[in-house]
Amino acid sequence: MAKKVNIEITNPVGLYASPATELVDALKLYKSHVTLNYGDKSVNMKSLMGVLSLGIPHKAQIGIVVDGEDEEAVVEILTEKMKSLEIGTIQ
């Protein structure tokens, strides 16, 4: 069953290239499909170009849906990365 995580972007610059790259690289190690939702758009979160194409600003509310055999591990690493990179907070 898919897991959903809601996040508020707290970094003053938003979700910019450097942390986005670290997030994408970390997620590529897992088999689950990860979808990033912002506004009315959805992208594969394992695609750096897709993530950056959304132009996610400070205080944006995003949703991440993880679906697959290792979804628990993906949610855990995603949560840890968001905190360690000081990108956003889980809602």
Phi, psi and omega in degrees: 000133183296146177251141178239137178233130176256134185226140170256127179285119184255346180292131182301337180269346184092199179269091185262180193303313186298305178290329178298320178298316179296320179296312182298314180298320179294320183288333181296344180282352184248158183272334183300150174276131182238121181247131177257125180247129176217123184062232179257016182246149177226138177223160173287121184286355176269005178248111181300316180298321178297313180298312182293332181296340181282339179057052187286117183269175174303141179070010177290147174258121179239157175237139178236128179246126181244126183224118178157183187292334181245033185298326179299314180295322180294316179298320180296312181293324178297314179298314180297316181295318179301319180288312185293327179272358181053048182265313185199174178240142178287133181264000000 
